[in-house]
Amino acid sequence: MDRDEDEVLRRVLEESLRTAAEDEQHADDFDEQHGFGVGRGGPAAADGSGAIGLNDLLGALFGAGAGGGGFGGGFGGGFGGGLGSRYEDLVGLDPVHVTTPEDVLEQLPRSEYVEGRTPGDSDMCAICQSQYAAGEQLLHLPCMHAFHAECVTPWLSGHSKKCPVCKTDVC
């Protein structure tokens, strides 16, 4: 690099550092104005007051570790770590299933499979992947998909209120 490029780079770096320092000062001013207390480095304020400052809150949300330098360091340097731990928290949650009410399941049309007559668009159950056999009980959904009653009933009553093939609501 020549002298002019060095000078431009030096000015850009100085401006970036000045802007980062101003951002930190704005966050500190916000904390003081709103009574949050000013602290650094994690979910509790570093001053031991128990107050959580804006920088602490942002650091906790975006993964700044202890002494992480507030939001600027936490967001830029620790965003991946913060997102990872939040992902782990979400994965650990119990699943929520919106299922089909029993009375709706009882009202869905049923039929007995007759050899040579294809219910809906297939001659096999999309859940268990086996061919229908004469005399098997089929359950027909409003979307016109049909399944073995013994295959689709546990799905609708325990997992989802949607058709396993097209995701249309059953109720």
QUIFEN-V733191 format. One line per field, one symbol per residue. ss: DSSP state (h for helix, s for strand, l for the rest). phi: phi as a letter, one per 40 degrees, with the letter a starting at -180 (. if undefined). burial: + if it has 16 or more other ideal C-beta (glycine too) atoms within 10 Angstrom, else -. Layout:
ss=???
phi=???
burial=???
This chain:
ss=llhhhhhhhhhhhhhhhhhhhhhhhhhhhhhhhllllllllllllllllllllhhhhhhhhhlllllllhhhhhhhhhhhhhhhhhhhhhhllllllllllhhhhhhllssslllllllllllsllllllslllllsssslllllssshhhhhhhhhhlllsllllllsll
phi=.ccccccccccccccccccccccccccccddccbgcgbabghcbcccgcgcbcdcccccccbgccdgcggcdcccccbcccccccccccccccccbbcbccdccdccccbabcbdgbccgbabbccccgbccbdgccbbbcdcgcbaddccccccccbbacbcccbgcccb
burial=-----------------------+--++--+----+++++++--++-----+++++++++++++---++++++++--+---+----------------++----+--+----+-----+-----++-----+---+-++++---+++++-+++-+++--++++++----+-
